[in-house]
Amino acid sequence: MLPNWLSERDMSPKGYQRALRELGLNQTSAGALMGYSARQSRRFAQGDSEIPPCPVLLLRALCALGIRFPKPKRKPRRPAVVAQAPPPTSP
């Protein structure tokens, strides 16, 4: 008998969002992981597009294995460059 994650190949938009939350992914990073654009991943999450079986199996397998993706660290902001007046010249 197949494990539950392997036998079901359909996923609702709510199921997609739940899987992303469980894995610690946002829609953009999930799209990149599965080879889709960020826009296509948003379509999956909103229900505008049907989710193909391969990404469904991948997400369910990752959830079943307990894989969690760490949140990316934000790059520190660069300080604003303030224009300075040139030094005064002596006569």
GIURPE-V643851 format. One record per residue. N is the residue number from 1. SS is DSSP state (~ for helix, > for strand, _ for the rest). BURIAL is # if it has 16 or more other C-alpha atoms within 10 Angstrom, else .. Layout:
BEGIN
n=N ss=SS burial=BURIAL
n=N ss=SS burial=BURIAL
END
This chain:
BEGIN
n=1 ss=_ burial=.
n=2 ss=_ burial=.
n=3 ss=_ burial=.
n=4 ss=~ burial=.
n=5 ss=~ burial=#
n=6 ss=~ burial=.
n=7 ss=~ burial=.
n=8 ss=_ burial=.
n=9 ss=_ burial=.
n=10 ss=_ burial=.
n=11 ss=_ burial=#
n=12 ss=_ burial=.
n=13 ss=~ burial=#
n=14 ss=~ burial=.
n=15 ss=~ burial=.
n=16 ss=~ burial=#
n=17 ss=~ burial=#
n=18 ss=~ burial=.
n=19 ss=~ burial=#
n=20 ss=~ burial=#
n=21 ss=~ burial=.
n=22 ss=~ burial=#
n=23 ss=~ burial=#
n=24 ss=_ burial=.
n=25 ss=_ burial=#
n=26 ss=_ burial=.
n=27 ss=~ burial=#
n=28 ss=~ burial=.
n=29 ss=~ burial=#
n=30 ss=~ burial=#
n=31 ss=~ burial=#
n=32 ss=~ burial=.
n=33 ss=~ burial=.
n=34 ss=~ burial=.
n=35 ss=_ burial=.
n=36 ss=_ burial=.
n=37 ss=_ burial=#
n=38 ss=~ burial=#
n=39 ss=~ burial=.
n=40 ss=~ burial=#
n=41 ss=~ burial=#
n=42 ss=~ burial=#
n=43 ss=~ burial=#
n=44 ss=~ burial=#
n=45 ss=~ burial=#
n=46 ss=~ burial=.
n=47 ss=_ burial=.
n=48 ss=_ burial=.
n=49 ss=_ burial=.
n=50 ss=_ burial=.
n=51 ss=_ burial=#
n=52 ss=_ burial=.
n=53 ss=~ burial=.
n=54 ss=~ burial=.
n=55 ss=~ burial=#
n=56 ss=~ burial=#
n=57 ss=~ burial=#
n=58 ss=~ burial=.
n=59 ss=~ burial=#
n=60 ss=~ burial=#
n=61 ss=~ burial=#
n=62 ss=~ burial=.
n=63 ss=~ burial=#
n=64 ss=~ burial=.
n=65 ss=~ burial=.
n=66 ss=_ burial=.
n=67 ss=_ burial=.
n=68 ss=_ burial=.
n=69 ss=_ burial=.
n=70 ss=_ burial=.
n=71 ss=_ burial=.
n=72 ss=_ burial=.
n=73 ss=_ burial=.
n=74 ss=_ burial=.
n=75 ss=_ burial=.
n=76 ss=_ burial=.
n=77 ss=_ burial=.
n=78 ss=_ burial=.
n=79 ss=_ burial=.
n=80 ss=_ burial=.
n=81 ss=_ burial=.
n=82 ss=_ burial=.
n=83 ss=_ burial=.
n=84 ss=_ burial=.
n=85 ss=_ burial=.
n=86 ss=_ burial=.
n=87 ss=_ burial=.
n=88 ss=_ burial=.
n=89 ss=_ burial=.
n=90 ss=_ burial=.
n=91 ss=_ burial=.
END
